[in-house]
Amino acid sequence: MKKYNIAVVGATGNVGREILNILDSRKFPYNKIYALASDKSKGTKISFGENKEVIVQSLEKFKFNDINIVLSSPGSKISEKFVPKATKSGAFVIDNTSHFRMKKDVPLIVPEVNPEEICNAKKKIIANPNCSTIQMLVALKPIHDLFKIKKIIVSTYQSTSGAGKSAMDELFHQTLDVYKNKPLIPKEFTKRIAFNLIPHIDDFLDDGNTKEENKMIEETRKIINSKIEIFSTCVRVPVFVGHGESIYVETEKIVDLKKLTTKIKKMSGLSLVDKRMDGGYVTPDESAGEDDVFVSRMRAGINKKSLGLWVVADNLRKGAALNTVQIAELLLRKKII
């Protein structure tokens, strides 16, 4: 079996570390793995898998000549700068940032939803969607296939890990400080996150939406249907890992829940846990460390052409790192590389 040289950019971050572990656990056929980050992280040792270790190198000084695939999770500005350098050297880049997502000549891929788009990576760049978009579209795929979705109203409940390690640390320390009656001074968030909800993720736009909400709208239209009506509200919640979403959809055809249940059970990467009893659903906490997207509370909506559902997933895995590695696996299966 052919083996590939892999570069993981942003290797010291939450997603980068998860990518390393997933490459190992899924037995991706790699020859060498290079961990890249900023100069201040150079020399840091990162453990992954079982007794494996890689030393961080400087992204700024790294040459991509021998690299086949780059799995990238730095900031957007960093991707804008280094991705052309990597592709010019012949590497395929799968990028987790928002920089390339809405470029017309860059495919935006969720392997369970639109794998055929992999063939359109003419520039050797593939974009990974926003974490909340990924889990929503995996859950909505069977609904759209059977009944054709025309409208989506979604409220997200997003964990602090989506904002990075420092955000998780802030939740941890604020939680302790509440019990110690210490003053809480927000640094990573606009307001206190411990024992609170913040209806604000990313910058505000002129129309009142935030960039996070706008990402879900634009990315969904690019991936499954440019004419779908979408309204999104994104909320940060005091959870470390795992995003939840309350989703209401309207469809063109009458919804048949029995048919939908059968289709969901056959779909890879999607699990239905909907027992309609105390505890018969999945919470964000239970999704942490899992690869699947979980659907619960699935029920008829206000008319025969609508339904509601509750969706959870590990935002660091399926919402980012796992989806990235699955795209790389898709490149290999399609023999594009």
N, C-alpha and C positions, 0 to 999 in steps of 0.2 A: 504493500500500500504506500502511495506517495505521501510524504510528510511535508509540512509547510512551516515556514518561518513566520511567526506572529509577533506583532508589536502592539502592546496595550498602552494606549496614551491616557494619562490621568490615572495611572495605576495605584496611586496612594489614596485615592478617593473611595467613597462607599461603593460606587458602581465598578470602578476599576478593579478593586479587590474581589468583588463578586464575579467579575468576568474571569479572572484567573482561576478561581475555584470551580467555576462551571466548565471551563475548558478542560480541566483535569477530570472532573466527575463524569462528564459526557464522553471522555476518551477521544477528544478531538485530535486528529492526526497531526500533531505539531512536531517539528524537529527542534526548533529553538523558540523560546519565548523571551521577548525583550520588554522590560517594564520601563516606561518613560514618564517623566514628570518634570516639574520645574527644577531649576538649579539648586534651590534650597533643600530639595528632597534627594538629591544625588547621593548615592552611597547607602541609602536606606535599604534594609533587608525586608522583603515581604514574604511571609510564609503563605503557602497555599496547598490545597490537596492534602495528601498524606506525606508529611516529611519533605515537602518540596520548598525550595526557596529561590528567590530571584532578587538581584541587586538592581536598584533603580538607577537608570542613566538619565542624563540631561536630554530633554526633548530638543532644546535649542541647538545642540551640537550633534544630534544623531543623524546618521546617513541611512536612508531607507533602501539602498541599492540591493540588499539581499532579502528584503522583506516581501512576502507574498500577500499577507492580509494585515491591515491595521484595524484594530478595534478601539474606537476613540471616544473618550468621555471627559474632555476638558471643558473649558468655557467656550462660548461661540466665537469670541474674538481669536482665541488660540487656534481653533479649528480653521477659521478663515485663513490664518497665516500658514499653517503647516500642511494642511490637506493637499493643496496643489503640489507642494514639494514631494509628498509621498506618492501621489499618482504619477507624477512626472518620472519617478524612479521605477514605475511599473507595478506598484502595489494597488490592490483594491482596498478602499477605505469604507468602513461601516461606521457612521458617525452618529453619536447620541445627542449632539447639541441641536439647537433649533436653527442653526445658520443655513443648512442646505435643504431643510424639509420642504419648503415651498418653491424651490427652484424647479422650473418646468422640466429640465433635462436630468433631474435627479429623482429616481424612484423612492417612494416612501413606503416601507414594507412592514407588514405584520404577516409572517409566514402562513398562519392559519387562515388568513383573509384574502390576501392578494399576492400569492407566491409567483404568479406569472409575470409580475412587474420586474423580477430579477433580470429578465432578458433585456431590459431597457437601460441597464447601467453602462451606457456607452462611455461615460467619462470616468468609469471605475469608482464612482462615489454612490453609496447607498445610504439613505437617511433612516434613522430609527425614530419612530414617532414619540410624542410625549407619553409619559407613563400612563396618564389617565385615559388618553386616547386608545392606547394599546388594549388595556383590559376591557374597555367599553366595546370596542369593535370585535374582539374575540367573542364576547357574549352576544353581540347583536348579529353576528354573521349568520347563524341559522335562522333567525327571525327575518332578516333581509332576504335570504335565499328563498324562504317559503312564502312570505307575505308582502315583500317589498316595502321597506320603511319609507315614509314620507316626512315624518316629523320626530324629533328627539328633544326631550326636556330632561336635563341631567343636573343633579347636584352631587358634587364630589366631596369626600371627607378624607383629606390627604394628610398622611403622616409626616412627621418632622424630618424623617430621613430623606424625603424628597428635596429638602433644602440644604442637605449636607450634614456632616458630622458635627459642626459647631452648633447647628440648630438642634440636633438631638441632645447635645450637651446642655444647651440652654433649658430645654424641657426638664432634663434630669435635675439640674441645680435649682431651677425655680420650684420644682415639686418639693425638694428638700426644704427650701427656704420658706415655703408656705407653712410647714409644720414648725419651723423655728421662729415664726413671726418676724422674719427678716423682710426688709423692703425689696420688692421685685422691680428690677430695672431692665426693660427689654433692650436687647442689642441686635439679635438676629431677626426679630419680628417687630412689627409696628406696635403691637400690644402684647401684654402678658399671654403666654401660651399655656402655662400650667393651669389645669382646671378651667379651660376657656376654649372658645372657638373664634377663629379669625376669618371673616369672609373676604379675604384679600390675599391673592397669590400673584406675585409679579406686579409690574407697573400698571397703572390705570391708563386706559386709552380715552380718546375724546368722546366716544359713544357711551362711556360708563362701564364697558367691559374691562376686565384685566387682560393682560397678555396671555395668561394661562387659559382663560376662558376662550379667548380668540384662537389659541392654538388648537383647542379641541374642535372648534367649529371648522376652521380651515383645513385641518388635517383629515377630519372625517369626510369632508366633501372631496378632497383629493383622492382618498383611498377607496371609498365605496360609491359615492354619488354626489356630483356637484350641485344637484338641485334639492338636496335634503334640507329641510328647515331645522335649525338647531338652536336651542337656548341652553346656556351653561352657566352654572354658578359654582365656583371653586372655593372650598373652605379648608383652611388648615386646622387640624385637630390635634389634641395632646396624646398622640400615639407615636411610638418609635418607628415601627415598620408595618406596612400594609395600608393600602388605600381602599376605601369603600365608596360605592356610587349608588345613588338612588336614581333609577332610569325609568322614564315613561315614554313610550313610543306609540305613534299612530301609523297605521299601515294602509296600503291600497286594497288589500284583500282581507277577508274575514279571518281572524286568528283562530286556529285550532290548537288548543293547548296540548292535546294528546299527540298530535303530529309533531309539535315542537319538542315535546319531551323526548320522543323517540329520536329525533334528529340530534338533539344536544347530547344524548347518551352515546351516540356514534361518533361524535366529533372529538378529535384529538386535542388535548390542551384545555378542555372545558369540562367542568364537573358540575352536576346538578345535585344540590343538597337542599331539599325543600320538603320537609316532613310535616309542616303545618301543625307543629306542636312546640311546647316549651323546649328551647334549645335546638330545634330542628332546622337550623340555618348556620351559615358560616360567618364569622366576624373577621375583621382585619387582623387581629392578633393571631387567629388560627391559620391565616393564610401565610404568615411569615415563615420563610424557608421552603415553601411549596412552589412547584412549577406551574400548576394549573391556575386558571381563572375559575372562580367559584360563583355559581348562580343560586340564589335563594329567593324566597318571597315572590315567586313568579305567579302572577294572577291576572285575571281579566281586567281591562280598564273600564272607562266610562261608557264605552260602546263596543260593538263586536269587532271593530277594526282598531283595537288598542290593547295594550297590556303594560303592566309595571313589573319591575324586577329589581333585586338587590344584588350587586356584583362586588366581589372583593378579590384582591390579588396582592402578592408581594411586589411592591413597586420597585424594589431593587433587583429582583429576579425577572419575572415576566415583563414588568414595566420598564426594564432597561437592559440589564446584563444578559439575561437568558434570551431575550428577543434578538439581541445583537449576535450572540453565538449561533442562534438558529438561522439567522440570515447567512452567516458564514458557512454553516452546514449546507444551506440551500445552494450556495455558489458551487460547492463541491458536487452535490447531487446532480445539478444541471450541467456539470462539466464545463462551467464558464471559466474556471481557473485550473 
